Amino acid sequence: MLVGLDVGGTFTDAVVVDEGRILKSHKCRTTKPNLMEGIEAALAGVATAIEPSKVTRVTLSTTIVTNALVMNQVDPVDLYVIPGPGMDIRPMLPVTPIVLSGYTDHRGSLAAPLRQRELDQIPGEKQNARAAVSAKFSVRNPKLEQALKEELLGAGYETVSAGAELSGSLNFPRRTVSAFFNSAVQGTFEDFSEAVKAALARYGLTAPIYILKADGGSLPLERMKASPVETAFTGPAASVLGMAALRSMPKDMTVALDMGGTTTDISLWENGVPMMARGGAMIRNYPSAVRSFAVSSVGIGGESAVAFDENGKLTVGPDRLGPSLVLGGTVPTLGDALIVLGKANYGDTDKAWQGLANLLRKAPQGYVAGTGNDVADTDNTAIAAGDATAGITAGNAAAGIANGAVIAFAKDIVAAAVTVITDGIAASVQRENKLPIYVVRDIVEPKIFKPEKLVAVGGTAVTLAPFVSERLALPVQIPQNAPVANAVGAAVARETLMLTVHVDTAKGVLVVPELGIHEKQRSVQTAAQAESLALDYLQKAAGDLGLTNAPSGHIILVEDVPIIEGWQSMHRLITVKAQLEPGVSEYVQ
């Protein structure tokens, strides 16, 4: 038995899955700033289906780290960098770093050590309780980074994040950004972890707790305390996994939409597989080394606020100012417009009509409802524009607004929202089709992504996705259990892990940066031997973490570069990446 929890910007969902079937699901409002109230309410909604002794794992997808980053509610961090010669990366970083001497070259040789005089000054440089350290070429030799980390801990820092421990890939600026934000969110994540364990204990749940990562895998909660930045953007990851678990993804080039209450997340799929972000995720517009799906978001959801801006233009989103009018809110929303059009039916529907009529009465001079949309007439004949009585309320009459005008206004609102979404889709496709060219084959055989289908999940999918489908003239598929797809994705997420092995046969050096390994060796001389060694390290690391449902590891990258000396290829630089593949452990119905 598996329990999945998804804490979104508007709703918190819970599901109980057993042997590929959803036994029970529940959706409730996300409670901010105390997310635990919403989590406990979601658990209460599925409690009757939970047999604590049978639950083998609880997995959470949480916005706690994403929200902290977006709202800048993070701990201040002292950032130390060891850049050596070359480009000045300070303008590319979130804060002004403390720059130290020392240098490791591109082959991993120590070209210059840390200076003791600078290390002695660290206590005076210390401004905050948390720190991060990043050194150029630390993935070739992490010793300088590790030595500085030890010095910082000795100087009294509570935690220190190191770039090479978070990513084994070459890209000094990205690793530095990852290390900085990792330290910035550690306090938030630690508080959240303790609260989650207490909440689950109140329901008798003592099964291992896992947290979803941005790349669609999961790891134990305790392990993620060391790298909480990897839990940013897990909402989009949960939706991607949910679509896979519900077997809703066709083999065609597909645009997937996760339509929630606050945002719509857009991902691109090909051959039933989601595309990954090249290089890593963007955090506050800074490129990081955090592996993630290629997902973008637009500020359109069921509770996106509707207003006229200072220029008299009708706007929908990106702000969410509370629930829809029908649920007791104070500002008209996209959800209210969908109710007026007969696409949804919940809450006090009269308030939707009244609210849109009141807003229309305040419209700027010259605005004519119905002239800015391409939304087809609703199929609900009870509210056809020609019906002079349907939907008329006391509020409408008081406002002096005809019923047909309110319907036309609702269509304008939906059309404006659809435009934001379709523009977001176009931007995602354009971005994918403009990726850099690295090999000749990309020129000879260019890969062009051309959407052929849409798949939509999330609480707003049933009501809004058909309008997007109509605008783009693409068929749309909305799977069963679409409203709780994210929680399903979290419940069945595989455990995952990735390691990098780098071998320099000329120097006789082996490096596994994520594990802090840098040692002499002469036994590995070929790429095949490096691949075998990488899989061994991966399986041992998985065993040390207690990963139980991890699939067999596989190799995802091999770089084998000959070193030419005296016109002969004498030695090799070999880099191998091995991974426990993200994905779903079972399909769900």
N, C-alpha and C positions, 0 to 999 in steps of 0.2 A: 504494500500500500504506500502510495506517494502523496505528499501534500505539497501543493504549489501556491505561492503567494506572490501577487504582483501589485506593488504600490505605485500607482500612476499619479499624474498631476491632479486628476480629478477624482478618480475612483480607485479603490483597493479591492482586488478580486482574490478569491480563494477557491481552489478546486481540490477534490479528493479523487485520485485515480487508482484503480485497482485492476490489474490484468487487462489493461488497455481500454477500460471503460471509465467514464466519468460518473462516479457515484453521486456526487453532489457538488454544486457550485453556488457561489454567492457573491454579489456585487454590492458594495456600500461606498459611501463617500470617503475620500481621503481626508484625514483630519490634520490640519496644519495649525500650529507648528508641531504638535504632538502626534507624530505618525502612528504611535503605538495604539492609540484609541481606535483608529481605523483598522489596524491589523487585528486587534482583539475582536472587533465587531465582525470582521470577515471570518475569523475562526469560529465565532459563535454561530454564524450562519451555516457552517458545514459540520458543526460538532457532532450532530447525530449520526453522521456517516463515518466518523473517525473511530477506529479501534486502536488506541495508543500502542498496545503491544504488537500490532501488526504493521505499524508505520515504520518503514525502513529508512526514510529520508524526508526531510523538509527542505525545500529550496525556495529562496526568496529572490525576486527581482525587485530592486528598490531604487527609488529616485533620490535617496538621501544624499549620496555623493554628488549627483548631478545638480540637485537643487542648491547644495552648499556652494558649488563652483559657480553656478549661474548668478546666485544672489550675493556672492562674495562673502559668505558667512563661513570663513575658513580661518585657521590659525595662521598667524604671521610666521614666516620662515626665513632663516638666514641661509642664503644660497652661496656655496663655495664652488668655484670652478678652477680647473687646472687646464687651461687651453693650449699652452705651448705656443709655438710660432704659428702664424697663419691668420686667417680671417678673424675679425673681431665680432663675436656673436652676441655681445651685450645688448645691441638694439633688438635682438630677436627674443629676448627673455622677459618674463613678467615683472622682474624686479632687477635692480642694479646688483650684480653679484660681487662677492669678495674674491678677487683674483689672486691665486697663489702661483708661485714659480714651480718648476718641475715639468717634465715632458716625457711622454712615451711615444716612440715613432710608430709609423704605420705597420711595421713588422712586429711590434710588441717589445722592442728593445728599450730599456730605460736609458734615455738620452740625458736626463738631468733629474736629480732627486729633489724631494721637497726640501726647502730651506728651514733649518731649525729656528732661525730668527723669526720667520713668519709664523711658524707653529707656536712659538712662545707668545705671540701677540693675539692668539685666538681668544683667550679669556676677555681681552679688552674689546674685541670685535663682536663678541656675543651680545645680541640684542633680544633674542627670542628663545623660547624653550625648545623649538624644533629646528632642524637643519636639513639641508640636502647637499650632496656632493656629486660632481660629475667631472670626469677627466676625458680629454680627447684620446681616442684609441684605447680606452679602458677595456673594450671587448677583445682586444688583442693581448692585453696584460692588465688585469685589474688591481695590481699591487699598490700603485700610487693611490688609487681611489680607496682601497681598503685601509691603507695606512692612515689616510686623512680621516676616514670615518672613525677609526679607533681614537685618534687624537681628539676629535669633536666630542665623542662620548665621554672621554676622559675629562674634557673641559666642562662637563655638566649638562650637555644637551640630553633631553629625554629620549628623543628618537632622531635617527639620521637615515635618510634614504639615499641609496647609491644608484647611479644611472645604469651601470652594467648589470646590477642584480635585477633590474626591471626589464631590460631588453638586451639581447645579445647581438643586435643589428648595428651596423655602422651608420651612424648619424648622430654626431655629437649634440647639435642643438635639440633634436627631438628627445634624446635621452635626458638631457638637462631639464627640459620642460616637464617631462614625466616625473623626474625625481623631485622637482620643486612642488608640483601639485600633489604628489603622493604624500609628502610630509604635511602639506597644508590641510588635507582632509583626514589625517589619521585620528585626530581627537574626536571628530564628528563620528567617524566609523566605529571607534571603540565604544563610545556612549551608546550608539545604536545597537551594537552587538550585545551588550549587556542587557539592554531593554528587551531585545528580541528573545534572548534565552529565558528571561523572566516571564515573558508573555506566554511562550510555548509551554513552559513548566506549569503554568496555571491550568493548562488544558491536559496535563499529564503526558505531554509529548517530550520524550527524552531521546528520540532518534537523532542521528547526526544532522546538523544544520549546514546547509550549503548556500553559497551566494553565487548568483549568476554573474558572468563576466561579459564585457563588451563584445568579445569574439564568439559568444554563443556557448561557451563551456561553463562549467561550474567547478568550484573548489570549496573545501571546508571553510566554515566561517573563521575558525582560528587561524588558518593559513592566510586568509585574505586580510588579516589585520596588518600584515607586513607590506601588502601592496594594494591598498584600497582604491587607488586611482583606477585600477583595472575594472572596478565595478561601476564606473561612470558609463552612461548611455546603455544601461542594461534593459531599459524599457524597450527601445528598438530591437535589441537582441532577443528579448522575450517574444516579441511579436513575430520575428523571423522564425524562431523555433516553434512557436505555436502553429504557424502556417504549415511548417514541415510536419509537425506531429499530427495535424488534422488531415494530412494528405491532400492539401488544397492547391499545391503548386504544380502547374502544368510544365511541360518541357519547353514550351515556347518562351520567347523573350517576354518577360512578364514584369509589370510594375505592381508592387505590393503596397497597399495602403493600410496603415494602422490608424483608424479614425477614433480618437478619444474625445474627452471633454474639453481639452485645452489645445492640443496640437494634432496634426496629421503627420505621421512618420512615413517617409517614402524610401523604399528599397527596390533595387533592381535584381532580377533573377534571370538566369539562363540555364537551360537543361535541368531545371528543378533545384539549382544551387544558388544561394545568395552571393552577390559579389562583395569582396572585401575592400576596405579602404586602403589605398596605396600608401605605404609608409606608416600610417597610424591615424588615430582620431585627432580632430581639432578640439582643443580645450580653450575656451575663451579666445578664439581666433589665433591661438598658438599651436603650431604643428607638434604633436607629441608622438611618442613611440608606442602608445597604447593600441594594441591590435583590436580592430572593431570591424563590424560590417559597414559597408558603404551606405549609410543611412543619413538622410537629411530630413529636416523637420520644417513645417510651415505652421504659422500660428492660427490654424483653423481647427476648431473642435465644436462639439455640440453646445458648449457654453461660451463660445466666443461672443464678446460684446458687440452690439450693433450701435452705430452712432453716425452722426455727420461731423466731419472734421471742420477745421477753421476755414477751409476753402469751399465748404458746402458739398464735399464729396461723401457719398455713402461709404462707410468702412465697416468691415466685419473682421474682428480680431485685430492684432494678435492678443489684445488684452482679454483676460477673463476676470470679471469683476464680481464673481459669485454665481450662484445657480441661476437657471432660467426663471423667468417670471412665473411660470406654471408651478414651480417648486418653491416659490416664496422669495425669489430674487427681486432685485430692485431695478435691473437694467435689462432691456430686451436682448435676446440672444438668437443665434442661428437656430437653436433648438425650438424656440418659440415660433420662428418663421416656418420651420418644417411642420409644426403642429397645425398652423393656420392652413398649410397646403394639404393637410390630411395625411401626411406621411408618418406621423407618430401620434400617439394618443396616451398621454399620462398627465397626472397633476390636474390643476385647475385650468382647463383649456380656455375659459373665458378671459383669464388674465393675459394670455398670449394675444388674443384679439384686441383687448383693451390697450395693452402696452404698445403694440405696433401702430394702432390708430393714434395714440397720443404722440408717439415719435413722429409719425407722418404729418401730424398737424403742425409740428415744430420744424418741418423740413424747410430748407432755404428757398427763397423765392426763385421760381423757375424750375424747381424739381418736379417732374411729372412721373408718378409711379407707373411702372410697366414699360418704360422706354429704354431701360438699361439691362434687359435680360433676354436670354434665349431659352428660358425654361418652358418646356412644353406644358400645356394645360394639364392639371391634375386629373387623374382618373376618377376622383371622388366627385360624382355628380352633385352631391349634396352641397358642395361649396364651389360649384362652377361660377365663373365670373358673372354670368347672366342671372343668377339666382339672387333676387333682391332681398331675401330674408335669411338665407343660411348664414349662420355665424354672427348675426347682428346681436350685439349686447347693449346693455345700458351704457357701457363705456363708449362704444362706437357712436351711439346716437348723441351722447353728450359732446363728443368731440366733433360732431358734424362730419364724420368721415363715412363715405359709402363703403359697403362691404366689399364690392368689387375692387375698390382702390386699395383696401388692406391686403387682399389676395395678390394684387399686382405688386404691391410693396414687398410682400413676402417673397415673391418670385425674384425681385431685384436683389434681395438679401442673399438668397441662395445662389443666384448667378454670380454675385460678387465673391462669395466664398469659393465657388467652383473655380473661378478665375485664379484665385490665389493658389489653389491646389494644382491646377493644370500648369500654371507658370512654374511651380515648384518641380513638377514632373519634368517639364521641358528643360529646366536648369540641370536637374540630375542627369538626364540623358545626354545633354550637351557636355557636361563635365566628364562623363564616362567616355564619350567619343573624342575628347580632346586630350586624353592622357598622353604623357610623353612616350616617344618611340625609343625603344632600347635596342632592338635587334632588327636586322634587315627584313626578316619575315613580316614584321609589322608594317613595313612599307609595301612589300609585294602582296601581302594578303591582309589588308586592313580589316579589323573587326569593328563593325558598326552595329551599335545596339539600336534596334528599331522595335518599339513596343508593339506587341501583338495581342496581349490580354491584360486584364486587371484582376487582382484578387484583393478583397478588402475584409479586414477584421476590425474589432473594436466596437465600443458601445454605440457609435454613430454610423457604423458601416451600412446597416440595413436601410436607413433613411436617406443618407447623403450619397453613397457610392453610385447609385443609379444615375444621378445627375452628372457625375464625372464621366461615367460610361457614355452617356448620351453626348456630352460635349466632345469627347475624343473619338467617338464612333468606334469604341472598342468594347468587346464583350466583357462583362464583369462576373466574377464568381465570389459568392459570399458563403463560406462554409458554415455548416452547423456548428453551434457553440462559438461563433465568431465573437460575441461580446466578452468571453472569458478566455480567448485564445492565448493571451499573454501569460496568464496563470498556468494554463496547460503547458505552454512552452517551458516555463520555469520548472514545473513538476518533473518533466521527463528529460531535462537537459543532461547530457553526458558530462562526466568529469573530463577535464582536459588539462594539458600541460605541454609546454614547448621548451626545448633546450637547444642550445647552439654548441657545436664542437668545432673548434678551429685548430688545424694542425699545420705547423711550419716544419717541413721535413729537413730543411737546411739547418735550422737552428735546433732541431730536435725538441720542439716545444708543443705541448698540448694545452689548450685553453677551453674551459667551459665557463663563460662569464657569469651566467645566471647562478651557478653554484660556487663561484669564487675560486675555481680551480685554475691554477697556472703551474705546470710542472714539466720537468724534463722527461722526454721519452724518445725512443728510437724504433719502437715496434710497429707503429702505424706509418705506413709509407704510401698507401693507395687510398683512393676515394672509397672503395668497397670496405676496406678495413675501418675507415672513419665512420662510415654509415653503421656498421655493426657495433662500434663502440658507442655511438650516439644513442642507439636503441637500448643498449645495456644501461647507460646512465639514466635514460628516460624511465625505464622500468624500475630501476632502483629508487629514483626520486619519487615515482608514483607510489611505490611500496612504503617509503618513509612517511608519506602523507596519508597512508591508509586508504588510498583510492581503491574502491571495490568494483565499480561497474565500468572502469575505464577499458576501452577496447585496446587491442594490440596497437602499439605505436607504429608509425610509418614515417618515411622520409618525405619531407615536403620541399627541400631545397638542397642541391649539391652544386658547389662551385669548386672547380679543380683547375687551378691556374699554374702553368709551368713557370719555373724560374730559369731563365736562360743565362748561362755562364759559359764563356768561351765557345759561343755558337752551338752549345748543346743544352738540352733540357736535363739539368742535373737533379733538381729538386722541385717540390710542389708546395703551393699554398692551397690547402683544402678547407672549405667551410661547409658544414652539414647542419641542417636543422631537422630535428625529429619532433614529432608531435603526437599526442593522444588526441585524435580528431574530435572537434566539437560536433554537436548534432544532437539527435534525440535517441534515447535508449529504447523507446517503443512508440508505436503509433497508437492513436487514441480515437475512440469513437463515442 
